[in-house]
Amino acid sequence: MLFSCSEDEEENHLAPQADFTYSDQIDKFVLTSTSDDTDYDLLSYQWSSESQLITIDNASSKMASFDIPELTESIEITIEHIVCDEFLCGTVNKSIQVPVWTEIRQWGLGRYLEASLSNNVDYEWYMDQMNTGTYSNVNCGPATVTMAIKWVDEAFEKTPEDARNTYRPGGGWWYTDDIINYLNSYSISNITLSMNESDLLIDELEKNNIIILCLDMYYISDQVKDEWRINRFYVVDDKEWGHFIVIKGYKKVDNQILYEVYDPYSFGATYNDQTLKGRNRYYKRDEIDDATENWWNFAIIVSKSPVKSTKGVNVHEIEHKYGR
């Protein structure tokens, strides 16, 4: 009895061994096929889920994904992965625990919040340096110091443009001593500390203070996604990109400290909910450390009450740096 080559080949053929891995990418799960075919055939891929809450993207590709839905309770779902060659198919099912959709995940900060502190106040004090006068492009210093004073005193009505008109009214970048002098001119309690202790900023935040930093934004990573509220959201093309920001809190997420920041460099840029991007932005502690160490390794501590510390530096004896 005679058999065709194709019949004989099909009879001796082995089905692909279906398998896959999955990874939690904060706002979605990525599914990656690790299927094996001993005959080295070209494979096709198919992904599906029985859950109506799950929509799989690239469901016919070797790598697929699904967005985490807006869950108030964690759910377990089953993902079915089918792999086929010309003759046979292999199938594998795996259960995935899909987490609750939290603000931490929505903002791209990470997976699990371990600690949080914010020295915010119940009135608006964020200021965008856009439209702060002729020198808006370099008015991060005037905007930052005005925010800090507004944080101390809700009744303070001066603007960043007023600060600019007080120091360097003819333009140019503000220096750290301009910040200190302007704070002193309004009797705002402040002290400048050397950034030589790893927990300095955390310690000061836990004393209910806020902090003004002058740093090189080159060392802060670019944003990964436009709607995430972590990392730098504007272009920095080279080192020595001096800038002033206010640190007003922190979150510990996935064993990493993220500082809660008011960055005045929004220039009208917003998220989909119309929140300015510099308002409640998050920068990583290790990158803040690098950005200050490579620019101005001091911190200006601003307090609502008299600062009690013997660690302050003599601001007349240190080098001062500038920010745009």
Rosetta blueprint (number, residue, H / E / L):
1 M L
2 L L
3 F L
4 S L
5 C H
6 S H
7 E H
8 D H
9 E H
10 E H
11 E H
12 N L
13 H L
14 L L
15 A L
16 P L
17 Q E
18 A L
19 D L
20 F E
21 T E
22 Y E
23 S E
24 D E
25 Q L
26 I L
27 D L
28 K E
29 F E
30 V E
31 L E
32 T E
33 S E
34 T L
35 S L
36 D E
37 D L
38 T L
39 D L
40 Y L
41 D L
42 L L
43 L L
44 S E
45 Y E
46 Q E
47 W E
48 S E
49 S E
50 E L
51 S L
52 Q L
53 L L
54 I L
55 T L
56 I E
57 D E
58 N L
59 A L
60 S L
61 S L
62 K L
63 M E
64 A E
65 S E
66 F E
67 D E
68 I L
69 P L
70 E L
71 L L
72 T L
73 E L
74 S L
75 I E
76 E E
77 I E
78 T E
79 I E
80 E E
81 H E
82 I E
83 V E
84 C E
85 D L
86 E L
87 F L
88 L L
89 C E
90 G E
91 T E
92 V E
93 N E
94 K E
95 S E
96 I E
97 Q E
98 V E
99 P L
100 V L
101 W L
102 T L
103 E H
104 I H
105 R H
106 Q H
107 W L
108 G L
109 L L
110 G L
111 R L
112 Y L
113 L E
114 E E
115 A E
116 S E
117 L E
118 S E
119 N L
120 N L
121 V L
122 D L
123 Y L
124 E L
125 W L
126 Y L
127 M L
128 D L
129 Q L
130 M L
131 N L
132 T L
133 G L
134 T L
135 Y L
136 S H
137 N H
138 V H
139 N L
140 C H
141 G H
142 P H
143 A H
144 T H
145 V H
146 T H
147 M H
148 A H
149 I H
150 K H
151 W H
152 V H
153 D L
154 E L
155 A L
156 F L
157 E L
158 K L
159 T L
160 P H
161 E H
162 D H
163 A H
164 R H
165 N H
166 T H
167 Y L
168 R L
169 P L
170 G L
171 G L
172 G L
173 W L
174 W E
175 Y E
176 T H
177 D H
178 D H
179 I H
180 I H
181 N H
182 Y H
183 L H
184 N H
185 S H
186 Y L
187 S L
188 I L
189 S L
190 N E
191 I E
192 T E
193 L E
194 S E
195 M L
196 N L
197 E L
198 S L
199 D L
200 L H
201 L H
202 I H
203 D H
204 E H
205 L H
206 E L
207 K L
208 N L
209 N L
210 I E
211 I E
212 I E
213 L E
214 C E
215 L E
216 D E
217 M H
218 Y H
219 Y H
220 I L
221 S L
222 D E
223 Q L
224 V L
225 K L
226 D L
227 E L
228 W L
229 R L
230 I E
231 N L
232 R E
233 F L
234 Y L
235 V L
236 V L
237 D L
238 D L
239 K L
240 E L
241 W L
242 G E
243 H E
244 F E
245 I E
246 V E
247 I E
248 K E
249 G E
250 Y E
251 K E
252 K E
253 V E
254 D L
255 N L
256 Q E
257 I E
258 L E
259 Y E
260 E E
261 V E
262 Y E
263 D L
264 P L
265 Y L
266 S L
267 F L
268 G L
269 A L
270 T E
271 Y L
272 N L
273 D L
274 Q L
275 T L
276 L E
277 K L
278 G L
279 R E
280 N E
281 R E
282 Y E
283 Y E
284 K E
285 R H
286 D H
287 E H
288 I H
289 D H
290 D H
291 A H
292 T H
293 E H
294 N L
295 W L
296 W L
297 N L
298 F E
299 A E
300 I E
301 I E
302 V E
303 S L
304 K L
305 S L
306 P L
307 V L
308 K L
309 S L
310 T L
311 K L
312 G L
313 V L
314 N L
315 V L
316 H L
317 E L
318 I L
319 E L
320 H L
321 K L
322 Y E
323 G E
324 R L
